[in-house]
């Protein structure tokens, strides 16, 4: 069966990154100013936006690098340099912002959070991006960065995950198996505290202690889903129905308080469906320049929203905006936090993230290659 290849830039998936980041921010901001946004299922399950990122990351990296692994041309060192260029500058900047906030608050004699969240002894793990590998007792400093530590673990394992996927002759079976593994992993990790009491009590808390394990099934699913998609194109007319059905499924799982593990069917369908809209040139809805820019800046949005959160809501408190304020004022204050985060992320992306990424990628280094053992030579369209 011949399949039309995906375009080099699958723009709807870049836009999807913004939706995932926005979903996570809704979850993190849900308890501010007594709005009790967590009573809405779609917001209460916003922590799963991180797992959408994980799956999407596997799909995109496979899109960029799977053919190189398959052909034995994969440069492991160059890959890791590019991954560091992608994540480390913004990680370091956000960590620096939290250090500045902590120092300023300490000098002013005010607190910015629980003392355990700002332990100097945890900084080496944060700097080495190993703080979600069980190296720290809890999330701290710029706590959303636990997922970047988890991503770093997945990056280190990517060539081996890719080789594993390539060794399987039936991509549909591999994708189905990876999806099943996500469901099993969700159930297992959610109940792991019964055997290992020091980990979080549910999947949403699988961060500092075990985040590196949380990512792997979703990341594998993304790689397997790409391997399936590159040879199994949906009919052009079905691309948007698949996407909309997956979105409806995801929303229904959240709204009707169904078992959250079922959401991976929706996440996989969203990624595959949107990739198909791009393959068939029917992606205008999510391929617009502004939406794609928001998606490109979504990593900055995710990484810097905590320091902005702290400054914004502490400032509101000083100005008398509290849980006792009127509903319209409180809604406007939370909406303002989103707006400030989005605007700031755009500037951070343009002025910090992209220039730093280009500089690191431009460094000339002699780096080793990696040959995926057992990879089958690629035949386009099969």
N, C-alpha and C positions, 0 to 999 in steps of 0.2 A: 504494500500500500504506500503510495507516494504522498508525502505531506508537504505542503508549502511551508518553508522555514519561517520561523519567527523573525520579525525585523530586529535590527541590531539594538534599537532602543524601544523597549516595550513600555511606552509612555503611561498607559493606564496603571501599571504596577508601581511606577514612581508616584503617581497620584494617590494610589492606595496607601502608600506609606503615610501620607498626611492624615488620611482617615483613621489609620491605626493609632497614630500619635495623638490625635484629637480625642479618640476614645479613651486612651490611657489618662490624658489630662482630666477628662470628665470624672474618671474614677478617683484620681488624686485630689480633685477639688470638691468632691461630693459632700464633705462634712463641713465646709466653710460656712460661717454666718448663719448656722441653724437652718439651712435650706433643706436638709435631709434628702438630698438628691439620690442617696443610696436606696431609697424605697422603690426607685424605678429599676427594674431588672436589667435593662440594657446598660445602665450606668454602673450598677452594682457588679456586673461582670466585666467592666472595662479593663480589669487587670489582664484579661485574655488578649487584649490588643498587643501585648508584648509577644505572645505566642504566635499571633499573626505575623509580627515582624520576623520571628525566628523562621517560620515556614517560608515567608517571602524571601528572606536572606538566602536560604538554601536554593530556592528556585533561581534567583538572579545569579548567584555564583555559579550554578550549574550552566546557566545560559552563557555566561562569559567564559568559563574555564573547562567545561566537561569535554569538549572536543579536544582540547590540548592534553588533558589527562588520557583520553582515549588513544591519541596518536603518540603518546610517550614524549610530548614536548612540554610538559608542564614544569615550569620553574618554581619550585617550592619557595626558595628564598625571595624571588621577585614577587610572588604572590603575597607572602607575609609582609614584605615592604609596602605593597599597595594597600594591604588591609590595615597596617599601622597608620599609613597616611590617611586612610578613610576615617578611623575612629579615634586615634590618639590625640590629635590637636584639640578637638572639642572636649574630649574627656579631661584633658589637662586643664583647659580653660575653665570648665565648670567646677572642677576640683579646686582650682585656684580661687574662684569666686566664693566657694563655700569656706575656704580657709580665711579669706578676707572678712567675710561676714562673722565667722567665729571669733577672729581676733578683735574686730570692731566691737562686737557685742560684749566680749570679755572685758575690754578696756572701759566700756560704758557701764559695766555692771549689770547687764541685762542678759537674759538667756535667749537662745534661738532654737532650743529643742532639748530633748533628753540628753543627759551627759554621755550616755553610752554611744550616742550617735556621733560623737566628736572625740574619739580616742586617738591620740597621736600615734599610739602603737600600731594602729590599723593602716596608717598612711603608706608604708612600704607595699602592702598588699594592693592598695588602690593604685599606686603608681605602677606596679607591675601587672595590673589588671588580673589579679588572681583572687580578688576578694569575694568571688562567688564560687570558689573552689573549696570551701570549708576552711579558708585561712582566717576568717573573722567570725566572731560569735553572732553578729547581727549586722543588718544593713547600717551604714553610717555615711557621714560626709555627704557627698552627692548621691543619695541612696538609689536613684534610678539607674546609676551606672553599674549596678549589679548585673544588668542584662548585657552590658558591653563586655564585662568579664566573662559571662557565659558565651557571648559571641566569639570572644578570643579563643576559648576552648574549642568551639566548633571550627574556627578557622584553622587551628593547628591540626585538627583531624580531617579537614576537608578532603585532601587527596585520597585518604583511606576510605572515607565514606563514598566518594565518587567511584573509586575502584570497585568497591563492594556492589554498588548499583550497576556498574558496567558489566560485572561478571554474570549478572542475572539476565538470561536471554529473553524473559517475558516481562516487559516493563509494566504491563498492567498488573501482574501478580505482585511485582515489587512495590508499586504504588499502593495497592490494596494492603499489603503486609505492613508497610510503613504507617498507613492510616490506622490499622488495627493496633500497632505498637503505641501510637499516640493515645488511643483510648485506654489501653492497658496501663501505660505509664501514668496517665492522669489518675486513674483509680488507685494505683499502687502508691504514688507519691502523696496523694491526698490522705492516705491512711498510714504512711510511714511512721508517723509519730507514735503509733501504738507499739512499734518495735524499737524506734530510736527517739526517745523523748525530746532530745535537744533540737530537733528540726521543727519547722513551723507546723501548725496544727491543720493546715489545709494547703492546697496547691498554690493559692495566691501568696503564701509565705515561703515558697520554695525559692529563696533568693540568695542571701549571703551563704547560708549553710549548704545549699545543694543546687544552686542555680545552674551550675555546669552540667548537671544531670537533666535538669528540666528542659534544656534547650535541645538535646540530641535527637529525641524522636521527631520533634517538629522540623528541625533542620534536615534530618534524613527524609522526611516527607516532602520537603521542598525540592530536594535533589531528585528524588524518585518521581515526583510529579512532573518535573521538567523532562526527565528521560522518557516518561510516557507521552507527554505532550508533543515532543519534537517529532514523533512518528505517528501520532494519533490525533489528527486534526478533526475537530467537530465541524459539521456543516456550517457554512457562513450564517445561515438563518438562525442557528441554534446558539450562537455565541452569547447574545444578550439574554435569551431565556435562561441559559445555564447560570449566568451571573446573577440575574434577578432572583432565581429560585434559591441560589446559595445565600444571597443576602436575606431573603425572607426566612430561610431556615435558621440562619444565625440570630436574627431578631426574635424569632419565635422561641428558640431555646432560652433566650434571656428573659423575654417577657412572660413566658408561661412557667418560669422557674423549673425547667427541665434539667436533667443531669447535664452539667456543663461539658462533660467529655464529648457529648454529641456535637459540640460546636465545631470540632475539627472537620466534620463533613462540610460545613458551611465555609470554613476557611480555605479548604482545598478547592471547593467549587468556585469561590470568588477568584482565587488566583488563576486557576485554569480558564475560567470563563473570560476574565478580563484579558488574559494573554491571547485567547482566541479572537476577541474583538480586534486586537492589534494585528494579529496574523491576517485577518480578512479585511483590514482597512475600515472597520466599523467602530473605531474607537474615539470618534470626535467628542463624545460627551466628557471623557476623562483625559483627553490628550491635549486640551487647551494649554496655552503657554502659562497662564497664571496658575492653573491647578498643578501643572507639572513642577513649576517653581516651588509651590508650597510643599510638594512632595520631596523635592530635592533638599529643602530646608528643614524637613521634618526631624532629621537627626539632631540638628541644633535645637529645635523646639523641644524635643524630648529631654535633651541634656541640660538645658538652662532653665527649665520651668521651675525647678525647686528653689534656687536662689531668688528668682523673681517672685515666687509664691511667698517666701518668707518676708521679703522687703515690702511687697504690696499689701499683704494683710496686716503686718505690723503697723504700717503707715496708716491704713484705714482705721485701725484701733485707736491710734493717736488722734485721729480726726473725729472720733466718736461714732464710727460706723461699727455697730456690733449686732449681735443676734436680736437685740431689742429694737433695732431700726426697722423702718417700714419695709414691706416686701419688695416694692419697686426699687428702693435704694440698694437693698441687699442683692437682688438679681442683677442690677446694673453694675455693682461692685465686682461680682464674680465674672460677669461678661467682660468687664474691663480687664480683669486678670488675663483672660484668654486673648484679648486683643493685644495687650502689651507683650505677652509671650510670643505671639505670632509675628508681630512687627520686629521684636528684638531678634527672633530667630532668623528672619530674613537678612538683617544686617550682619549677624554673626556668621551666617553662611557665606555672604558675599565678601566680608572683610577679614574673616579669620579662617573659617573652615576651608574654603576653596584655595586661597593663596597658600596656606600651610600644606594642604594636600599636594598641590602642584610642586611645591619646593621639595617635599620629601620624595615624591615620585621622580623628580629630576636628578636625585643623587645617583652617582655612578658607583655601583657596588658589584663585586664579583660574588655571585650567589649560586648555590647548587640547584640542580634540576631534580625532578622526581619522575620516575617512570612507573606508571601504574601496572603492576603485574597482573596478567590475566585479562587486560582490557582488550576488547575485540576491535579491530580496525573499523572505523566508521564508514558506512555507506550511506550517502545522503538519500533521504527519502524512505529508508527502511525502518 
